[in-house]
Amino acid sequence: NTDSKALEAFIPGSNPSGQIRTSIIVRGTPEQPNLEGFVNLAGIQLQLDDPPISITDTNAQIQLRSNRVQIASASGNINGGMFTASGGADISPAGLGNTTIALNLVGAQTEYPEGFQSEISSRLTLNGSGTDLEISGNVDILSGVYRRNIDLTQEVVSRIGTSSAQAALAGPRRPS
């Protein structure tokens, strides 16, 4: 068993709790790692301040086989919404390879940016290898309220001023 407080080294200020069970055998070379084992998370909880994120009741089973990390199952709550994750990636000195990780989130409450309270759901995937990783998918805002005073006059004037300046830099339009 591993103390969940070890996560504090990777996520400072997160005040982690829960259980982490690990069994990892590392063989091979740095160029060709050969891993065997698992990482199991049970009842993990984390709290982040900026942006405000609360992760609770998180359970995961992660398998390590040869040079591959595979999420067998992962689920929990983020800001009151349910999430699941699946997929995996190869590990090499060049970084992650053959990466395909899916994250689904339903009904999470957010306040980001500050003053904008919303409920979101998302379906995101991380695909790629090395430094060529791409996140794609949808983040749907189910509801939202902005609770700050907004001076629309200032916003409109600043945008008109920016548009006018860009038009002046572009020069006069010529008929085609």
Helices and strands as residue ranges (DSSP letters): E 2-3, G 4-9, E 17-28, E 33-48, E 53-66, E 68-78, E 81-92, E 95-111, E 116-129, E 132-146, H 152-170
